[in-house]
Amino acid sequence: MTTRALLETALEGGTPDITPFITYLCFVDDLKSARWQRLIEKGLGVCEGAVTFRLVEHGVKNEFEERKEGNVTHRILTRHTPVGSIRQVDSDGWRTEYFIKTPQDCAVLRWIAEHTEVAPTREGYDKLAETIGDLGVITLYAGRTPAMDICINLAGTEQFCVDLALEEPELFALYDAMRKLFREQMRVIAAGPGRYVRWLENLSAETLGPKHYANLLLPVYREQAPLLAAAGKRTLVHYDGRLRAVAGEIAEAPLNIIESLTEPPEGDMRYDECRALWPDKVFWANLNLSVYAMPPAQLRDEIIAKCARAGRRSLAFEIAEELPSQWETAIPVILDALRTVGK
C-alpha cells in the first residue's frame, strides 16, 4: 500500500497494515533532497492544508507600517472602516497587540464580518495534489471556529477570557456575525474538492472550560459537521493542548478526527484514556517533542507503547507543532518501530 493509502485507511477509521507517520510539508525544505527522500522511501508521509475559499471584504482599508526599535521590528496593521479603526502589532513575529481591546473594537470587527463575502478557489488545492501525490493527503484549511478565532487571532486569551467572564454584549454580537460568515465558508468548502476539513482550533481546555465549550464550540460542530458529511467530507479538529476538563463534551461532538492529540506533558490525557472516552474518533496523534531526543532503543519502546495505549485502529502519527532538531536520526527509528507493531 502507498503511504497515502495507509493514511487514508487510518483516517477513515480502519486499521492499516503499518501505522502511518507524516510531517507537514511546510517543515520540509526540499522534498526531493536526498535526506528527505531516504525517509520517504522508509514510509514517511507528508500532509499540507489547501485553502479552497477566499474572503472578499468590502469597505475596509488596510494600512501597513513597519517600525524599528533597537533590534526589534514592529509590524503594525491598522484596519479602517466606516465605523472605526482597529490595530494589531507583531514584534519580531510575536503578537504584542491584538485588535480587540475595547467593546468598540468588537463592533468594528462585527461590521467587517457583516461586509465580507466568501468565494471559491481551488488553484492551491490542485498544486498540492500534484506535489503530494501518493505520499499523503491534503487537508482543507477551514480556519478556526468563531470563538477560537476571536480568542487566538483577534483578542488574545486574556482579553477573551475577561470579556467572556463579564458577558460583554459586543463580544457575543461579534461571535454571532462571525458564525454567520463561518456558515458560508463551510458551504463553499463543502462544494469544493477534497475530503478532510481541518479546523485549526489549537484548543486547550482551560481557555474555555466545559460551559463555554458547550455553548460556543459544540453548537458550531453540530451545525457544520452534518453539512460537510453530506458533501462527503470528514471533519478534524487541531486539539494540541489539555483536554481533560472538556473530555465529556468532546465525546458528544460530531467530530471524526482529533488531530495533533498529544500525551503529557504537553497534553493532560494518555491515549488509552482518550480511547476509552472517544472510541469512535480517529486519533491523528502528535508525538511529544521530548521523545525525539531519546536514545534509539528507548524511542522505539516509547512508540510501541503509544501504539498499545491508543490501539492500532483509527491511529496515525504526525509531526504537528515544529520540526524537532533530532529529526534526521529519530524519524528512521520511529518508522522502523511502527513497522514492527502488530507483527
Buried (B, 14 or more C-beta within 10 A) or exposed (E): EEBBEBBBBBBBBEEBEBBBBBBBBEBBEEEEEEEBEEBBEBBBBBBBBBBBBEBEBEEBEEEEEEEEEEEEEBBBBBBBBEEBEBBBBBBEEEEEBBBBBBBBBBBBBBBBBBBBEBEEEBEBBEEBBEBBEEBBBBBBBBBBBBBBBBBBBBBBEEBBBEBBEEEBEBBBBBBEBBBEBBBBBBBBBBEBBBBBBBBBBBBBBBBBBBEBBBBBBBEBBEBBBEBBBEBEBBBBBBBBBBBBBBBEBBEEBBBBBBBBBBBEEBBBBBBBBBBEBBEEBBBBBBBBBEBBBBEBEEBBEBBBEBBEBBBBBBBBBBBBBEBBEBBEEBBBBBBBBBBEBEE
